[in-house]
Every structure is written in C-alpha cells, then in structure tokens.
Amino acid sequence: MEPKQLFESCGAIITNSHFVYTSGKHGENYINKDAVYPHTAIVKQLCEEIARQCPWQVDVVAGPTMGAVILSQWVAHALSEMTGREILGVYAEEDADKNRAFRRGYDALIRGKRVLVVEDILTTGGSALKVVEAVKKAGGKLAGVFGLCNRGGIGEDAVGGVPLMSLLNLNFQMWEASDCPLCAKGVPVNTTVGKGREFLAAKK
C-alpha cells in the first residue's frame, strides 16, 4: 500500500472537525500519529519506505521524544538491513528550556557522524529543528530531515536549511487561534486528539 493508504487503514487521517495542533494553530484536518504506532506492521512498512527513499549516507538516525523514538529505531533497523552495516538509532529529549538534548551518552554516538533526523508529523518544523540544533551541538553532521507526513507544507528553511523529505505531503490549512473561522462559527473544539483539551483549559 501507498503511505497515504497505510495512514487511512488505521484511521490516522481525520477530517471535518476542529483541531488544535501542537503549534497552537487551529485547523479542520488532523493526522493522528498515535493511531499509527500501535500497528507495528504498518510502522515497519512506513519506516522501510523512509529507508528506501533516503538519498543520504547515514550513520545514526535520531528523533525527538516521544513518538519519533519508535521511528528512529525502525528506520535505523531498515537502513542497517539495506546497507549491511550497523546504523544506530537514538533520540533527543526535552530539556528544562524546552529545547532538545542528547543524553545517556548518545551525544558521543553522534559526534562526527552523519545523522538523519526523523519526525512523524511536520507542521511548523519546530520539533525537528530542535533536534537539528541538538545534533549540531553534539558535533554531528546533518544528512537530512525525513518526516512521515509534512502537514504544514514546510520547506527546508523551517528545519534550519537542512535537506527535507517526507513520505506524505498533506498541506492542511491552519489558522492562528485569534483568526480561526471555526472558532468564529462556534464549531466545538475536538478534545480527543491534538491539544484541544489544553486549549480549552487555558481559556477558563
């Protein structure tokens, strides 16, 4: 199946609702990555496709916590199988300043190595950019950024000028909360997925 069909097969593409994204922006469509991760066969296929399409030489695959930890492992495994050499899979954790850092000795594994940053959903590119910056800080060489889905229609400039690819490009329209037509129409905020619950709590 094509990547979009794989997403659809597990109900990960949701439309015609009122969502609040991690970036704080609003929209009526949503990619629910959490609907994908329980299905290991689908995750495996998606990550194998990333490995197949990846045009860069890679030594280490890195992702931000939480979901992309799974991606970093599966993509690294697929690349290892394809290349016949060990490709490491590591992750960057959030620090006190809301930036990303490699702990647990992972910074030493990255130093001087060619690093592929993986991310599940790219909306503004903010999370991936923080991992890019963490790779630079650890002395790694950036190969590129690869996302499961580019939902925000972002380009390389959003991830620090690093080469950018994604399996799926879905350019969903987004609005700032203050300009959201769904809010203006009184469309209820979806609190099942996304950051709707937090958005409503902050308004009280």
ChimeraX attribute file (.defattr): number of C-alpha atoms within 10 A of each C-alpha:
attribute: neighborCount
match mode: 1-to-1
recipient: residues
	/A:1	10
	/A:2	12
	/A:3	16
	/A:4	17
	/A:5	12
	/A:6	17
	/A:7	23
	/A:8	15
	/A:9	14
	/A:10	17
	/A:11	15
	/A:12	19
	/A:13	18
	/A:14	14
	/A:15	12
	/A:16	9
	/A:17	14
	/A:18	23
	/A:19	28
	/A:20	27
	/A:21	20
	/A:22	14
	/A:23	13
	/A:24	17
	/A:25	19
	/A:26	27
	/A:27	24
	/A:28	19
	/A:29	21
	/A:30	22
	/A:31	23
	/A:32	18
	/A:33	20
	/A:34	14
	/A:35	16
	/A:36	21
	/A:37	18
	/A:38	11
	/A:39	11
	/A:40	12
	/A:41	11
	/A:42	18
	/A:43	20
	/A:44	19
	/A:45	18
	/A:46	24
	/A:47	26
	/A:48	20
	/A:49	17
	/A:50	23
	/A:51	23
	/A:52	13
	/A:53	13
	/A:54	19
	/A:55	11
	/A:56	14
	/A:57	13
	/A:58	23
	/A:59	22
	/A:60	26
	/A:61	28
	/A:62	30
	/A:63	30
	/A:64	28
	/A:65	18
	/A:66	14
	/A:67	15
	/A:68	25
	/A:69	21
	/A:70	23
	/A:71	30
	/A:72	26
	/A:73	21
	/A:74	23
	/A:75	30
	/A:76	25
	/A:77	22
	/A:78	21
	/A:79	25
	/A:80	17
	/A:81	14
	/A:82	13
	/A:83	13
	/A:84	9
	/A:85	11
	/A:86	14
	/A:87	20
	/A:88	21
	/A:89	23
	/A:90	28
	/A:91	26
	/A:92	26
	/A:93	20
	/A:94	17
	/A:95	11
	/A:96	7
	/A:97	6
	/A:98	10
	/A:99	16
	/A:100	24
	/A:101	21
	/A:102	23
	/A:103	14
	/A:104	11
	/A:105	9
	/A:106	17
	/A:107	20
	/A:108	14
	/A:109	17
	/A:110	26
	/A:111	16
	/A:112	16
	/A:113	18
	/A:114	20
	/A:115	28
	/A:116	29
	/A:117	30
	/A:118	31
	/A:119	28
	/A:120	26
	/A:121	23
	/A:122	24
	/A:123	23
	/A:124	20
	/A:125	24
	/A:126	16
	/A:127	22
	/A:128	28
	/A:129	23
	/A:130	22
	/A:131	28
	/A:132	31
	/A:133	18
	/A:134	20
	/A:135	27
	/A:136	16
	/A:137	14
	/A:138	19
	/A:139	17
	/A:140	22
	/A:141	19
	/A:142	22
	/A:143	23
	/A:144	24
	/A:145	28
	/A:146	25
	/A:147	24
	/A:148	26
	/A:149	24
	/A:150	25
	/A:151	24
	/A:152	17
	/A:153	15
	/A:154	16
	/A:155	16
	/A:156	15
	/A:157	12
	/A:158	16
	/A:159	23
	/A:160	17
	/A:161	13
	/A:162	17
	/A:163	16
	/A:164	20
	/A:165	21
	/A:166	20
	/A:167	18
	/A:168	16
	/A:169	17
	/A:170	16
	/A:171	14
	/A:172	15
	/A:173	13
	/A:174	20
	/A:175	15
	/A:176	13
	/A:177	16
	/A:178	10
	/A:179	12
	/A:180	15
	/A:181	15
	/A:182	18
	/A:183	15
	/A:184	10
	/A:185	8
	/A:186	9
	/A:187	12
	/A:188	12
	/A:189	22
	/A:190	16
	/A:191	15
	/A:192	9
	/A:193	18
	/A:194	20
	/A:195	19
	/A:196	21
	/A:197	15
	/A:198	12
	/A:199	17
	/A:200	13
	/A:201	8
	/A:202	8
	/A:203	6
	/A:204	5
